[in-house]
Amino acid sequence: MLHVTIRQLTVFETVARHLSFSRAAEELYLSQPAVSMQIKQLEENISLPLFEQMGKQIHLTEAGNELYLYSRDILQRLADLEVALDELKGMERGKLNIAVVTTANYFAPHLLAKFCQRYSGVTVSLNVSNRESILKQLDENAVDLAIMGQPPDNLDITSQSFMENPLVVVAPTNHLLCRKQRISVKRLAQETFLVREPGSGTRSAMERFFQQHGVRINKGMETDTTEAIKQAVQAGMGLGIVSLHTVELELETQRLKVLDVQGFPIPRFWHVVIRKNKRLSALAQTFRDFLLMEAASLIHNAGKNG
C-alpha cells in the first residue's frame, strides 16, 4: 500500500509542472531544500526515481510521468471536493482564485473590494501576470477564472465580455500632435511607438489595426508592462497605445494626452474567462455574475467620482 501524503503530491505536481525545484519552491513559498526533501521522501515511499538530471535540466522518469498524471487528477478531485463543501457552507465563506492581465490590474482591485464588501467572509487570491502566463494557468486549471482583453480561439475555454476596453493613442502633453485634430493614421508612420511584448492582447490589436490601414509604424522600446509604456511616453521616448482605463490618473493630472486620431479609440472589451467544463464554486459563479451585471457601472461611477 502506498504511503503518500497530499503535501508530497502537491510538491511533486508543482516540480513536475515547472520541471524546476527552484520555481516550485517559489510558487509554494518553501525553501528549495524543503522541496527536495519532500521529493526524496516520496521517491523512497514508492521505491522509484521520479526525476533524472540531464545537464542542468531535470526530466520526469517513466514513473514520474505516470505519477504526474495521477497527481493532477487527485488534486483536481480534491479541489472539486472543496468546491462542493464551500457550496454547503453557502456564501458566507470561501476563497476566490483569480488571475488578471497586468492591464486589468488598474480596475480589478476596485471591483474585488466592492465584491468583498458584500461578502465579508470571502478571501481572494489575485494573480497579476502577462497574457501568456494567465493562459497557462487556465490550461492547468490553476485559477477559478481570469480577466483579460482578448481571449484566444485555440484553447478549451469559454468567455463573456463584461465591459468596454477602448484603446487610445497617448502622447506627452508637449507633443506637436496634441494640438492637431482628426490626425490621419498615415501620419502616425512618422512617429515612434512604445509597444507591449509579443503575445500581448494590446499589441495584437494594435498590429491588426495598422495592418488593416496599410501603415507600418516604427517600434521603439518593447516592454511587458503598461506602466513602463506610460512612463516612457511621459519622458518623450515616443507614443503609446494603451487601454483608456490605465491612463485615467495621467489624463487627470495632465501628464499624458489622448490624441485625436482617425479610427481611434480601437473598440475592445474586457472578458471573464473560465476553462470549459470547469465546475465553478457558488462563490466563483456569483463573482462572475457580479462582473457581467455590475462591473461596467461600478467602474464608470468610480471614474466620475474620482
Summary of the structure (lengths in Angstrom):
residues: 306
radius of gyration: 23.1
end to end distance: 62.0
largest distance: 77.0
contacts: 920
relative contact order: 0.14
helix: 50%
strand: 23%
